[in-house]
Amino acid sequence: MKKLQTFSPWERPQAELLRELLEREGIPCLLRNAELSAALGEIPFTECYPELWVIDEETWPRASSLLAQWLAESERPDTPWVCPGCGERLEGQFGACWRCGRERE
């Protein structure tokens, strides 16, 4: 086994999502320390950080590349867009127009 990434306790949902995405790509993974945030204060805080581990070390380079790609895509802000239905200008994070309800193409 080889550690892929350590997450902060409040990033646990993201760690779970990334574990699922890697497993869909055929890369068996394990999320360690996922439930230890309840023990925060009783044990050292660094022991409570969720860690994403790749079970087969041979898949680590591919897993690392996929993880880096997904994290880079999630950090990129979406570009603003104009609704083709009503012409309303919307911020990039919206998937549908707030004025007419038309979905982003």
Residue pairs with C-beta under 8 A, 6 or more apart in sequence:
1 30
1 53
1 54
1 55
1 57
2 53
2 54
2 57
2 60
3 51
3 52
3 53
3 54
4 29
4 52
4 53
4 54
4 60
4 63
4 64
4 67
5 15
5 18
5 51
5 52
5 67
6 49
6 50
6 51
6 52
7 14
7 15
7 49
7 50
7 51
7 52
8 49
9 37
9 40
9 48
9 49
9 50
11 50
12 34
12 37
12 50
15 31
15 34
15 50
15 52
16 31
16 34
18 52
18 67
18 70
19 29
19 30
19 31
19 52
21 66
21 70
22 29
22 52
22 54
22 63
22 66
22 67
23 29
25 62
25 63
25 66
27 54
27 56
27 59
27 62
27 63
27 66
28 54
28 55
28 56
28 59
29 52
29 53
29 54
29 55
29 63
30 52
30 53
30 55
31 50
31 51
31 52
31 53
32 50
32 51
32 53
33 47
33 48
33 49
33 50
33 51
34 50
36 43
36 47
36 48
37 48
39 48
40 48
52 67
54 60
54 63
77 92
77 93
78 91
78 92
78 93
79 92
80 89
80 90
80 91
80 92
81 89
81 90
81 92
81 104
82 88
82 89
82 90
83 89
83 90
83 97
83 99
83 100
83 102
84 102
84 105
85 97
85 100
85 102
86 97
86 99
86 100
86 102
88 97
88 98
88 99
88 100
90 97
90 98
90 104
94 104
95 103
95 104
96 102
96 103
96 104
97 103
97 104
